[in-house]
Amino acid sequence: MDADTISRLIEIARYAPTGHNAQCVEWTVLGERSELEQLGGIVIDWMRWMTAHMPEVAASVHMDRAIARWENGTDVVFRGAPMLIVAHADQALRPAPAACTIAAAYLELAAPTFNLGGCWAGYFMAAAANYPPMQEALALPPNHLCFAALMVGHPKFSYQRLPLRKPPKISWRMP
């Protein structure tokens, strides 16, 4: 993956709709293995904090297992992805959370056209939203929060079809 390809993906994502046409989404692209390992370690520190201070929440998402796997050398945070793309914006802007989420979804949908895959970095996003050491390490612009983050790389597997989906639940209220 080169910077040109990622720039093209972000170019596509910038056309995602934003409330009030705010166009407030900014991007940080992390592709240095040592930085990803450092951030992964901070996520695990956050999980340890959660296990000690909010054990019910930590247990509900099996943080103890994630910590153990990390300690045994398995990257449970970024799954070995070579790149993390963070969508962030000024937290004071009301459209920011939705705008970042929608833009990241556009990026994820466009990734396969470049023979790339994207996966939401849920553990990272939770730590980035709630753990001051992660916010400090991430070093986003002042007042910015991470509202979406995708691990991006070349997929290990190629699927012939999408996973099965439940039929939509629709309530019609029209003539």
C-alpha positions in Angstrom: 0.0 0.0 0.0 1.4 3.3 -1.0 0.4 6.8 0.0 -1.2 7.5 -3.4 -3.6 4.6 -3.0 -4.6 5.7 0.5 -5.0 9.3 -0.7 -7.3 8.0 -3.4 -9.4 6.1 -0.9 -9.6 9.2 1.3 -10.6 11.3 -1.7 -13.5 8.9 -2.3 -14.5 9.1 1.4 -14.5 12.9 1.4 -17.7 12.7 -0.8 -19.6 11.1 2.1 -22.5 13.2 3.2 -22.1 15.4 6.3 -24.7 17.2 8.4 -25.0 20.9 7.3 -22.3 20.0 4.7 -19.8 20.6 7.5 -17.1 18.6 5.8 -15.4 18.4 9.2 -13.7 15.0 8.8 -9.9 14.9 9.0 -7.7 11.9 8.6 -4.6 10.5 10.3 -2.9 7.6 8.6 -0.6 5.4 10.8 1.5 2.9 9.0 4.7 2.6 11.1 4.8 -0.9 12.7 6.5 0.4 15.9 3.8 3.1 16.4 1.0 0.5 15.9 2.6 -1.8 18.4 2.9 1.1 20.9 -0.8 2.0 20.4 -1.8 -1.6 20.7 0.0 -1.8 24.0 -1.9 1.3 25.2 -5.2 -0.4 24.2 -4.2 -3.4 26.3 -3.3 -1.1 29.2 -6.8 0.4 28.9 -8.2 -3.1 29.0 -6.3 -3.8 32.2 -7.7 -0.6 33.6 -11.2 -1.6 32.6 -10.8 -5.1 34.1 -9.8 -3.5 37.4 -12.3 -0.7 37.5 -15.2 -1.8 35.4 -15.1 -5.6 35.6 -18.6 -6.2 34.4 -18.1 -4.2 31.2 -14.6 -5.8 30.7 -16.1 -9.3 31.2 -18.9 -8.6 28.7 -16.4 -8.3 25.8 -13.9 -10.8 27.2 -11.1 -8.3 27.8 -9.3 -10.9 30.0 -9.0 -13.2 27.0 -7.7 -10.4 24.8 -5.1 -9.4 27.4 -3.9 -13.0 27.7 -3.7 -13.4 23.9 -1.7 -10.2 23.6 0.7 -11.3 26.4 1.2 -14.6 24.4 2.2 -12.6 21.3 -1.0 -12.4 19.4 -2.0 -8.9 18.0 -5.6 -8.8 19.1 -5.8 -5.1 18.6 -4.8 -4.5 15.0 -4.7 -8.1 13.9 -1.4 -7.5 12.1 -2.8 -4.9 9.7 -0.1 -2.8 8.2 -2.1 0.5 8.5 -4.6 2.2 10.6 -6.7 5.1 9.2 -8.3 7.4 11.8 -11.2 9.7 11.0 -11.3 12.5 13.5 -12.9 15.9 13.9 -13.4 18.7 16.4 -15.6 17.3 19.1 -17.5 20.6 19.5 -19.0 20.1 16.0 -22.4 18.3 16.3 -22.1 16.6 12.9 -18.6 15.2 13.7 -19.4 11.7 15.0 -21.8 10.8 12.2 -19.7 12.5 9.6 -16.6 10.5 10.6 -18.5 7.3 10.8 -20.1 7.7 7.4 -16.8 8.8 5.7 -15.1 5.7 7.2 -17.9 3.5 5.9 -17.4 5.0 2.4 -13.7 4.3 2.7 -14.3 0.7 3.8 -16.7 0.1 0.9 -14.2 1.6 -1.6 -11.2 -0.4 -0.3 -11.9 -3.6 -2.3 -11.7 -1.7 -5.6 -8.0 -1.2 -4.7 -7.6 -4.8 -3.7 -7.6 -3.8 0.0 -9.7 -4.7 2.9 -10.9 -2.7 5.8 -12.0 -3.7 9.3 -13.2 -1.4 12.1 -10.7 -1.1 14.9 -13.2 -1.4 17.8 -10.9 -1.9 20.7 -8.8 1.0 19.5 -11.8 3.2 19.0 -13.0 2.5 22.5 -9.6 3.3 24.1 -9.2 6.4 21.9 -12.6 7.7 23.1 -12.2 6.9 26.8 -8.5 6.6 27.8 -6.4 9.8 28.3 -3.1 8.0 27.7 -4.3 6.9 24.3 -5.6 10.4 23.4 -2.2 11.7 24.4 -0.3 9.1 22.3 -2.6 9.6 19.3 -1.8 13.3 19.3 -4.7 14.5 17.3 -5.2 18.3 16.8 -6.6 20.2 19.8 -10.2 19.4 20.6 -10.3 16.5 18.1 -11.6 13.0 18.9 -11.3 9.8 17.0 -14.8 8.9 15.8 -13.8 6.1 13.5 -10.8 3.9 12.8 -10.2 1.3 10.2 -7.4 -1.3 10.0 -6.5 -1.5 6.3 -4.4 -4.0 4.4 -4.4 -6.7 1.8 -7.0 -9.3 2.7 -5.7 -12.8 3.7 -8.8 -14.4 2.2 -10.9 -13.8 -0.8 -14.7 -14.4 -0.5 -17.0 -15.4 -3.3 -20.0 -13.8 -1.7 -21.0 -11.5 1.1 -21.9 -13.0 4.5 -25.6 -13.9 4.7 -27.8 -11.1 6.0 -31.2 -11.2 7.8 -34.1 -9.8 5.8 -34.7 -6.2 6.5 -37.4 -5.3 9.0 -39.6 -2.6 7.4 -42.5 -0.7 8.9 -44.4 1.0 6.0 -46.4 4.1 6.8 -47.4 5.5 3.5 -50.5 5.6 1.3 
